[in-house]
């Protein structure tokens, strides 16, 4: 009799736990997703390492540069306050590197005439090489003797490299405050930012996922480019 009572109670607890789990899943994403369920994935425990240094140019000009590295995902995010970019009214240039096959890397970059000069001591095409170089220069001042940049800055991604990059487990998206604006997916053609977009980006946040917040005015501009001159009514109004 005691055994049957135990089994009965265990069954009740199991049913209650499943109901609680279903209720939790049904309410996930109810805010900010316009009634649709958000696609949230467990990306595991990730850590972010930060490195900062300065680069000395001619005429006693110093450029502040920094990097954020996510070792678990082999992602490197580089920042450069290059004066050549400041002339384009761009206060901070961001270049994202993501490694695959442990041998070569791709880069998501804005369409600019000049790119941030993240100068390395040698040509590096592996995650280990880049992360090792960044650790060495952390807290130091490096002297620029040339305008050599990372190899991937010399040419845009090929379609094959783009698909490999975007098919990785780490999501790379550009978000507004309430909905996705641009999703970097293979073949979508919406993963490239133009110069006017970079000028208006508000901030970039690293928390396992790479997120950029876009102002409402720029959000409407992107919507018009994606859907033509006559954007859908529900996509032209600011939240």
C-alpha positions as a Markdown table, in Angstrom:
| # | Residue | x | y | z |
|---|---|---|---|---|
| 1 | Unk | 0.0 | 0.0 | 0.0 |
| 2 | Unk | 2.8 | 2.4 | 0.9 |
| 3 | Unk | 4.5 | 1.6 | -2.5 |
| 4 | Unk | 1.3 | 2.4 | -4.4 |
| 5 | Unk | 0.9 | 5.7 | -2.5 |
| 6 | Unk | 4.5 | 6.6 | -3.3 |
| 7 | Unk | 4.0 | 5.9 | -7.0 |
| 8 | Unk | 0.8 | 7.9 | -7.0 |
| 9 | Unk | 2.6 | 10.9 | -5.5 |
| 10 | Unk | 5.5 | 10.6 | -7.8 |
| 11 | Unk | 3.2 | 10.6 | -10.8 |
| 12 | Unk | 1.5 | 13.8 | -9.6 |
| 13 | Unk | 4.8 | 15.5 | -9.1 |
| 14 | Unk | 5.9 | 14.5 | -12.6 |
| 15 | Unk | 2.7 | 15.9 | -14.2 |
| 16 | Unk | 2.9 | 19.1 | -12.2 |
| 17 | Unk | 6.5 | 19.6 | -13.3 |
| 18 | Unk | 5.7 | 19.1 | -16.9 |
| 19 | Unk | 2.8 | 21.5 | -16.7 |
| 20 | Unk | 5.0 | 24.1 | -15.1 |
| 21 | Unk | 7.6 | 23.6 | -17.9 |
| 22 | Unk | 5.0 | 24.0 | -20.6 |
| 23 | Unk | 3.6 | 27.1 | -19.1 |
| 24 | Unk | 7.1 | 28.6 | -18.9 |
| 25 | Unk | 7.8 | 27.8 | -22.5 |
| 26 | Unk | 4.5 | 29.2 | -23.7 |
| 27 | Unk | 5.2 | 32.6 | -22.1 |
| 28 | Unk | 8.7 | 33.0 | -23.3 |
| 29 | Unk | 9.1 | 35.7 | -25.7 |
| 30 | Unk | 5.6 | 37.2 | -25.1 |
| 31 | Unk | 7.2 | 40.6 | -24.6 |
| 32 | Unk | 8.8 | 42.3 | -27.5 |
| 33 | Unk | 8.1 | 39.6 | -30.0 |
| 34 | Unk | 4.6 | 40.8 | -31.1 |
| 35 | Unk | 2.9 | 37.6 | -29.9 |
| 36 | Unk | 5.4 | 35.3 | -31.6 |
| 37 | Unk | 7.5 | 33.0 | -29.7 |
| 38 | Unk | 11.1 | 34.1 | -29.6 |
| 39 | Unk | 13.7 | 31.7 | -30.8 |
| 40 | Unk | 16.1 | 31.5 | -27.9 |
| 41 | Unk | 18.9 | 29.1 | -27.8 |
| 42 | Unk | 21.2 | 28.1 | -25.0 |
| 43 | Unk | 24.6 | 29.2 | -26.2 |
| 44 | Unk | 26.3 | 27.7 | -23.1 |
| 45 | Unk | 28.7 | 29.5 | -20.8 |
| 46 | Unk | 30.7 | 32.1 | -22.6 |
| 47 | Unk | 33.3 | 34.5 | -21.3 |
| 48 | Unk | 34.5 | 37.7 | -22.8 |
| 49 | Unk | 38.1 | 38.9 | -22.6 |
| 50 | Unk | 38.9 | 42.5 | -23.2 |
| 51 | Unk | 42.3 | 44.0 | -24.4 |
| 52 | Unk | 43.2 | 47.6 | -24.9 |
| 53 | Unk | 46.2 | 49.4 | -26.3 |
| 54 | Unk | 47.2 | 52.5 | -28.2 |
| 55 | Unk | 48.9 | 52.9 | -31.6 |
| 56 | Unk | 51.4 | 55.7 | -32.2 |
| 57 | Unk | 51.4 | 57.3 | -35.6 |
| 58 | Unk | 53.4 | 60.1 | -37.1 |
| 59 | Unk | 53.2 | 63.6 | -35.7 |
| 60 | Unk | 52.6 | 62.3 | -32.2 |
| 61 | Unk | 49.1 | 61.1 | -33.0 |
| 62 | Unk | 47.9 | 58.2 | -30.9 |
| 63 | Unk | 45.0 | 56.0 | -31.8 |
| 64 | Unk | 43.1 | 54.0 | -29.1 |
| 65 | Unk | 42.3 | 50.4 | -30.1 |
| 66 | Unk | 40.8 | 47.6 | -28.2 |
| 67 | Unk | 39.4 | 44.1 | -28.7 |
| 68 | Unk | 36.8 | 41.8 | -27.2 |
| 69 | Unk | 37.4 | 38.1 | -27.5 |
| 70 | Unk | 34.9 | 35.2 | -26.9 |
| 71 | Unk | 37.2 | 32.1 | -26.7 |
| 72 | Unk | 34.4 | 29.6 | -26.6 |
| 73 | Unk | 33.0 | 30.8 | -29.9 |
| 74 | Unk | 36.3 | 31.9 | -31.5 |
| 75 | Unk | 35.0 | 35.4 | -32.1 |
| 76 | Unk | 37.1 | 38.5 | -32.1 |
| 77 | Unk | 35.6 | 42.0 | -32.1 |
| 78 | Unk | 38.1 | 44.8 | -32.9 |
| 79 | Unk | 37.6 | 48.5 | -32.2 |
| 80 | Unk | 39.7 | 51.4 | -33.7 |
| 81 | Unk | 39.4 | 55.1 | -33.2 |
| 82 | Unk | 41.4 | 55.8 | -36.4 |
| 83 | Unk | 41.5 | 59.5 | -37.4 |
| 84 | Unk | 40.9 | 58.5 | -41.0 |
| 85 | Unk | 37.5 | 57.2 | -39.9 |
| 86 | Unk | 36.9 | 60.2 | -37.8 |
| 87 | Unk | 37.1 | 62.3 | -40.9 |
| 88 | Unk | 34.0 | 60.3 | -42.1 |
| 89 | Unk | 32.1 | 61.3 | -38.9 |
| 90 | Unk | 32.5 | 57.7 | -37.6 |
| 91 | Unk | 33.5 | 57.8 | -34.0 |
| 92 | Unk | 34.2 | 54.1 | -33.5 |
| 93 | Unk | 34.9 | 51.5 | -36.2 |
| 94 | Unk | 33.9 | 47.9 | -35.4 |
| 95 | Unk | 35.2 | 44.9 | -37.2 |
| 96 | Unk | 34.0 | 41.4 | -36.3 |
| 97 | Unk | 36.1 | 38.3 | -37.0 |
| 98 | Unk | 34.8 | 34.8 | -36.6 |
| 99 | Unk | 37.0 | 31.8 | -37.2 |
| 100 | Unk | 36.0 | 28.4 | -38.6 |
| 101 | Unk | 37.8 | 25.2 | -39.5 |
| 102 | Unk | 40.6 | 26.5 | -37.1 |
| 103 | Unk | 42.5 | 27.8 | -40.2 |
| 104 | Unk | 40.9 | 30.9 | -41.8 |
| 105 | Unk | 38.5 | 33.6 | -40.7 |
| 106 | Unk | 35.8 | 35.7 | -42.1 |
| 107 | Unk | 34.9 | 39.3 | -41.4 |
| 108 | Unk | 31.7 | 41.3 | -41.3 |
| 109 | Unk | 32.6 | 44.8 | -42.2 |
| 110 | Unk | 30.8 | 48.1 | -43.2 |
| 111 | Unk | 31.1 | 49.4 | -46.7 |
| 112 | Unk | 33.7 | 52.0 | -46.1 |
| 113 | Unk | 36.4 | 53.4 | -48.3 |
| 114 | Unk | 38.8 | 53.2 | -45.4 |
| 115 | Unk | 38.9 | 50.4 | -42.8 |
| 116 | Unk | 40.3 | 50.4 | -39.3 |
| 117 | Unk | 44.0 | 49.6 | -39.4 |
| 118 | Unk | 44.3 | 46.9 | -36.7 |
| 119 | Unk | 48.0 | 46.3 | -37.3 |
| 120 | Unk | 49.6 | 43.0 | -36.3 |
| 121 | Unk | 53.2 | 42.1 | -36.2 |
| 122 | Unk | 52.7 | 39.4 | -38.8 |
| 123 | Unk | 50.0 | 38.1 | -41.1 |
| 124 | Unk | 47.8 | 35.9 | -38.9 |
| 125 | Unk | 45.0 | 33.7 | -40.2 |
| 126 | Unk | 44.1 | 31.6 | -37.1 |
| 127 | Unk | 42.3 | 32.4 | -33.9 |
| 128 | Unk | 45.2 | 31.3 | -31.8 |
| 129 | Unk | 47.5 | 33.7 | -33.6 |
| 130 | Unk | 45.3 | 36.7 | -33.3 |
| 131 | Unk | 44.4 | 36.1 | -29.6 |
| 132 | Unk | 48.1 | 35.6 | -28.8 |
| 133 | Unk | 49.0 | 38.9 | -30.5 |
| 134 | Unk | 46.2 | 40.7 | -28.6 |
| 135 | Unk | 47.4 | 39.4 | -25.3 |
| 136 | Unk | 50.9 | 40.6 | -26.0 |
| 137 | Unk | 49.9 | 44.2 | -26.8 |
| 138 | Unk | 47.4 | 44.6 | -24.0 |
| 139 | Unk | 48.2 | 47.8 | -22.0 |
| 140 | Unk | 51.1 | 48.7 | -24.3 |
| 141 | Unk | 51.7 | 51.3 | -27.0 |
| 142 | Unk | 52.6 | 49.9 | -30.5 |
| 143 | Unk | 54.2 | 51.9 | -33.2 |
| 144 | Unk | 52.7 | 51.8 | -36.7 |
| 145 | Unk | 55.4 | 51.5 | -39.3 |
| 146 | Unk | 53.0 | 50.7 | -42.1 |
| 147 | Unk | 49.3 | 50.6 | -43.0 |
| 148 | Unk | 49.1 | 46.9 | -43.1 |
| 149 | Unk | 45.8 | 45.6 | -41.9 |
| 150 | Unk | 44.5 | 42.1 | -41.2 |
| 151 | Unk | 44.3 | 40.0 | -44.3 |
| 152 | Unk | 40.5 | 39.7 | -44.3 |
| 153 | Unk | 40.1 | 43.4 | -44.6 |
| 154 | Unk | 41.5 | 43.3 | -48.1 |
| 155 | Unk | 38.4 | 41.6 | -49.7 |
| 156 | Unk | 34.8 | 40.9 | -48.8 |
| 157 | Unk | 33.5 | 37.5 | -47.8 |
| 158 | Unk | 32.8 | 35.0 | -50.5 |
| 159 | Unk | 29.4 | 33.4 | -50.5 |
| 160 | Unk | 30.9 | 30.1 | -49.1 |
| 161 | Unk | 32.7 | 31.9 | -46.3 |
| 162 | Unk | 29.5 | 33.9 | -45.5 |
| 163 | Unk | 27.5 | 30.7 | -45.2 |
| 164 | Unk | 30.1 | 29.1 | -43.0 |
| 165 | Unk | 30.2 | 32.1 | -40.8 |
| 166 | Unk | 26.4 | 32.6 | -40.4 |
| 167 | Unk | 25.7 | 28.9 | -39.9 |
| 168 | Unk | 27.7 | 28.8 | -36.7 |
| 169 | Unk | 25.9 | 28.3 | -33.4 |
| 170 | Unk | 26.5 | 31.9 | -32.4 |
| 171 | Unk | 23.8 | 34.3 | -33.6 |
| 172 | Unk | 25.0 | 37.5 | -35.2 |
| 173 | Unk | 22.1 | 39.9 | -35.6 |
| 174 | Unk | 21.4 | 43.6 | -35.5 |
| 175 | Unk | 18.5 | 44.5 | -33.2 |
| 176 | Unk | 16.4 | 47.5 | -32.5 |
| 177 | Unk | 14.8 | 47.9 | -29.1 |
| 178 | Unk | 11.7 | 45.9 | -29.9 |
| 179 | Unk | 12.3 | 43.7 | -32.9 |
| 180 | Unk | 14.9 | 42.4 | -35.2 |
| 181 | Unk | 15.9 | 44.8 | -38.0 |
| 182 | Unk | 18.6 | 43.0 | -39.9 |
| 183 | Unk | 19.4 | 39.3 | -39.6 |
| 184 | Unk | 22.6 | 38.0 | -40.9 |
| 185 | Unk | 21.6 | 34.8 | -42.6 |
| 186 | Unk | 23.0 | 33.1 | -45.6 |
| 187 | Unk | 21.7 | 34.5 | -48.8 |
| 188 | Unk | 19.5 | 37.2 | -47.2 |
| 189 | Unk | 21.6 | 40.1 | -48.4 |
| 190 | Unk | 20.8 | 42.1 | -45.3 |
| 191 | Unk | 23.9 | 41.4 | -43.3 |
| 192 | Unk | 25.9 | 44.4 | -44.7 |
| 193 | Unk | 25.7 | 47.8 | -43.2 |
| 194 | Unk | 26.3 | 51.0 | -45.2 |
| 195 | Unk | 28.3 | 54.0 | -44.1 |
| 196 | Unk | 25.2 | 56.0 | -43.0 |
| 197 | Unk | 24.2 | 53.0 | -40.8 |
| 198 | Unk | 27.5 | 53.0 | -39.0 |
| 199 | Unk | 27.2 | 56.7 | -38.2 |
| 200 | Unk | 24.0 | 56.1 | -36.3 |
| 201 | Unk | 24.6 | 53.0 | -34.3 |
| 202 | Unk | 24.1 | 53.7 | -30.6 |
| 203 | Unk | 26.1 | 51.0 | -28.9 |
| 204 | Unk | 27.3 | 47.4 | -29.1 |
| 205 | Unk | 26.7 | 44.9 | -26.3 |
| 206 | Unk | 28.6 | 41.6 | -25.7 |
| 207 | Unk | 26.9 | 38.9 | -23.7 |
| 208 | Unk | 27.5 | 35.7 | -25.6 |
| 209 | Unk | 25.4 | 37.2 | -28.4 |
| 210 | Unk | 26.6 | 40.1 | -30.5 |
| 211 | Unk | 23.9 | 42.9 | -30.5 |
| 212 | Unk | 23.8 | 46.3 | -32.0 |
| 213 | Unk | 21.0 | 48.8 | -31.0 |
| 214 | Unk | 19.7 | 50.9 | -33.9 |
| 215 | Unk | 17.8 | 54.2 | -33.5 |
| 216 | Unk | 14.2 | 54.4 | -34.8 |
| 217 | Unk | 15.0 | 56.8 | -37.6 |
| 218 | Unk | 17.7 | 54.5 | -38.9 |
| 219 | Unk | 15.5 | 51.5 | -38.4 |
| 220 | Unk | 12.9 | 53.0 | -40.8 |
| 221 | Unk | 15.7 | 53.7 | -43.4 |
| 222 | Unk | 16.8 | 50.0 | -43.3 |
| 223 | Unk | 13.2 | 48.9 | -43.6 |
| 224 | Unk | 12.8 | 51.0 | -46.8 |
| 225 | Unk | 15.9 | 49.5 | -48.2 |
| 226 | Unk | 14.7 | 46.0 | -47.5 |
| 227 | Unk | 11.1 | 46.3 | -48.7 |
| 228 | Unk | 11.4 | 49.0 | -51.3 |
| 229 | Unk | 10.3 | 52.6 | -51.3 |
| 230 | Unk | 6.9 | 51.7 | -50.0 |
| 231 | Unk | 7.6 | 49.8 | -46.7 |
| 232 | Unk | 4.7 | 48.0 | -45.0 |
| 233 | Unk | 2.7 | 50.2 | -42.7 |
| 234 | Unk | 3.6 | 48.3 | -39.6 |
| 235 | Unk | 7.3 | 48.6 | -40.3 |
| 236 | Unk | 7.5 | 52.4 | -40.9 |
| 237 | Unk | 6.2 | 53.6 | -37.5 |
| 238 | Unk | 8.6 | 54.0 | -34.6 |
| 239 | Unk | 7.7 | 52.1 | -31.5 |
